[in-house]
């Protein structure tokens, strides 16, 4: 099979794979998180190429007495391995070029690399809209993409690219959300976002601590484990101080937890999650500078939310 034809076929087959990787990154990942493009996902395509080549070589290879004459024909396994390596190399080194549905960027079209790129349409993404009219997850349409003007570079076997992606809310059509995505071969990383990621906070979390809880989750999502633990403890601390009207009074964690427990109904204290063990667990992790245990934050965050949810339900049902 002619190499040019093979590269063109790989680019066509790889386009939906790349588009889906961008969609996963923008909808499901947080700042500084990544997704990897998996060449193995094109295994059916590789198998089809190998079968086609095997049939072609069988038809054109002269035989005498049932044996091949000249060079030994490659086995299907060898051909699959060869094409798999070619697919991996193409997905690593071919430029990714985004276009709008039915509207090819004229600058990109004039580029000499257009015919040697993996070309795919910019997906519509579902992301958070910060405008008050929306205030939640909404579909966002892609805006004009200046990424084709940013030069790419090669590092080893991988092509390096930067994408600036802007999306406008379908509902309010206000200021677009901008994403900065860095590509290194098969890896796509969310390297920037404006405005900052918004966090949906459960209604049962007291409003006066929303900013602390939001800061804790954003820090965790950005990979800052130790700051996220500090902000989660601050969330608890500020809630307890507000509940007992502590003002500027200096109090130890134990004193604060004891005073807060006294504001709760005795039945609640015996039946539901207390904030004391959570506060102590977070304090121990902060003092020991434990920044390598990502699971700790998620575990303690769930316990904090369980406390707030139970407290809201208890007070509503008991009329407190």
N, C-alpha and C positions, 0 to 999 in steps of 0.2 A: 504493500500500500504506500502511495506517495506520502511523504512526510507532511507536505503542505495540507493535503486533504485530511490527514489524521489530526493535525493541530486545529484545523477549522472545526472538525467534528467534536473534538474535545472541548473547544471553546463553547460550542452550541450546547453540548450535554452538560457542561459545568455551570452554565448561566443560572438555571433554577436553583442549583445547590448554593451558589454564592448569594443569590437574592435571599434565600431562606436564612442563611447565616447572618446577614445584615438585619433581617427582621427579628431574629432571636436576640441579637445583641441590643437593638434599640428598644424592644418591648420588655425583655425579661432580665437584662443585666443592669448593673449599677456602675457608677463611676469607677474606672480602672479595672473593671472586670472584662473578661475576654470570652470569645467563642472560637473554636477551631473548625476550619473547613476540613472535612474528612474525605480524602480521595477514595476510601473504601466504599463510600456511598454510591460510587459510579461503577461498582463491580459488575452489575448487569450489562452496562454499556461496554465495559472492557471485554466481557465474555462474548457479547455479540460481535465486536470487532474481531476477536480471535477466531470465532467460528467462520466468519466471512472470509478471513484470510486463509484459513485451513482449506476451505472449499475451493478458493481461487488457486491455491498452490497445487491442490490435487488435480485440478483441471488442466493446468498448464505444464505440470512437471511430467516430462516424458518418462515412460517406464519400460523396462525390458524384463520379461520373466517375473513380473510382479515386484521387481526391486527398483528403487529410484536410481537414476543415473545422474552423475554430477554431484553437486553438494547435497548433504543430507538435509531433508526437509525438517524444519523445526516441529517439535511436538506442540500440541495445544497448550500444555502447561508452560512451556518456554515462551510461547507467544503471549499468553496471559501475563506472565511476569514482565515481559518486554513492554507491553502496552500499559500495565499498571505503573511501571516506572516512568513512562512517558506522560501519563495522566498526572502523576504526582509532580513531575517537573513543570508541566504546563500550569497547573493550579498554583504553583509557587512563583512562577516567573512571568506569566502573562499578565499584562495590566488589566485591572478591573475597571470597566467604563460604564457609568450609569447614564441612562437616558430616561426622559419622560415618555409615558405611553403615547405613541404616535407622533412624537416630536423629538427628533434627533438633534442634539446640540450641534449647531453648525460649526462651532469652533472645534468640537471633538471630531466631527465628520471629516474635517480637513486635515486632521492629524494623520501623519504617515503610519501611526501604530493602530489606527482604528480597525483595520482588517486583521490585526494580530492581537486583538484584545478579547477579553470575555465581556461581552456587552449584555446588559440586562436592565430592565426597567426599575426605576426607584419605587419601592413598595410604599403603600399607605400604611402608616403605623398607628397603633393605639397607645397613646401616652397621656400623661397628666396635663391638663390645661389649668394654669394658675389664675386665669381671669375669673372674677367673681361670678360672672354669668354662667360659668360652667362648673368650675371647682371639682373636677373629677376626671376620670379616664374617658377620652373621646378619640374617635378616629381623626388623624391629622393627614392632610394631603401634602405631598412634596412641593417645595418651591424650587425656583431656579437654583441649579447646583454649579458653583464655581470650581468644583474639584478638578475638572479637566485642565484648569490653568495651573495646578500645583504640580511641579515636576516630581517624577518618581526617581528612585535610586536603587541600586543593587547592593545587597550585603550578603556575600557568600553565594548561596544558592537561592536566596529569597529576594523577591522584589519588595521594596519599601514604598508605601503610598500613604497619603493623608487625604481624608475626605471631609469636606464641610457640608453637612446635610441640614437643611432647614425645612420644617414642617409647620403648616398652619392648621389650626383647629377647624374642623368642618362646621362646628356649631356657631362659634362666635366670630371666626375669621379675623381675630386680632393679631397681635404681635407673634411671629413664628417662634417655635422652639428650635434652637440650634444645637446640633451634635457635632463633635469632633471625633472622628474615628481614625485610628492608625492601623495600617495593615503591615504585617511583617510576614511575608510568605503566606502560610496557611492560617495565621492567627490574626483575628480582628479584635482590637481593644478600644473600648469606649474611653477616650482620653480627655474629653471635656463635654460640658453641657451648660447651656444658658437658656432660660434661668435654671438655677440649681434645682436638683431633683426634689419634688414635693412628696411628702409622706402622708398617706391616708391614716388618720389617727382614729381609733375606735371612739364612739360617742361617750362611752362610759369613763374615759380618761378625763380627769378634771381639767378644765380649760386653762387654769393658771399654771399648769406644768406642761402644756403642749410644746412650748419652744424647747424645753429641756429634753423631752421624750423624742421630739423630731431630730434634735441634734445628735442624740445617742444613736438613733437608727441610721442617719446619714453617715455618721462616722464609721459605723460597723459596715455599711454597704460599700464604703470607700476603702475598706481594708485597714482602717485605723482601730485595731482591736482594743488597745489600752485606753485611748481617749473615749471609745464607746462605753467601756465599763465605768469610767469616771462620770460620763454624762448620765448614764442610767442610775448610778448611785445619787447623783445630784437630783434627778427626777424624784426619787424616793424621799430624799432629804428635804427638798423644798415642799413636797406634798405634806410631809409630817409637820414641818415648821408652820405651814399655813394653817393646818388643822388645829394646832394648839396655840395659834397666835403668838409665836415665839418672838417675833420682831427681830431685834438685833442681839438677843440674848445668846451667849455662847453656851453650847451644850455638847456633851459627848454623844456618840452614837447610841450608847445604851440609855442615856438619860432621855434622848429624843424618842427612842422606840418605846420606852416605858410610858412617857407622857402621851404619846400618840395612842397607845393601846387603851389608855384610860378614857379616850374620847369615843371608843367603840363600844357597842353593846356587848355584854358578857357572853351572850349566846353566839355572837359573830366571832369573837375571839377564840372560842372553843371549837368552832365548826369549820372555819375557813382559813385560807392562807394568810399567814402573818408576814409583815414586811421586815421584821427583825432578822430572821435568818438570811433573807435576801441581801439586806444591807450589810450584814457581817461577811457574807460570802464575797460580795463585790469589794468590800474594804480590804479583805485579805488578799484578793487578786491584785488590787491596785498597789498595795504596800509591797507585794512581791514582784511587781512589774511583770505580771504574766500577760504577755502579748502574743503568745503562741497557741492559745486555746480559744478558737473561734466559737466552739460549741457552748462555752460558758455564757457568753452574752445571750445567745438564743434561749438557753435554758432559763436564765434568770429573768429575761424579758417576758417570757411566757408566764412565769410565776407572778411578776408584777401585774401583768394584765389580768391574771386570774383573780388577784386581790381586788383590783378596781372594779371588775365586772361583778364579783360576788357582793362587794360593798354597795354598788348601785342597785342590784336586785334586792338585797336585804333591806335597804332603806326604803325602797319603793313599796315593797310588800308589807313592811312593818309600819309604814307611815311616819318614819323618822325624818 
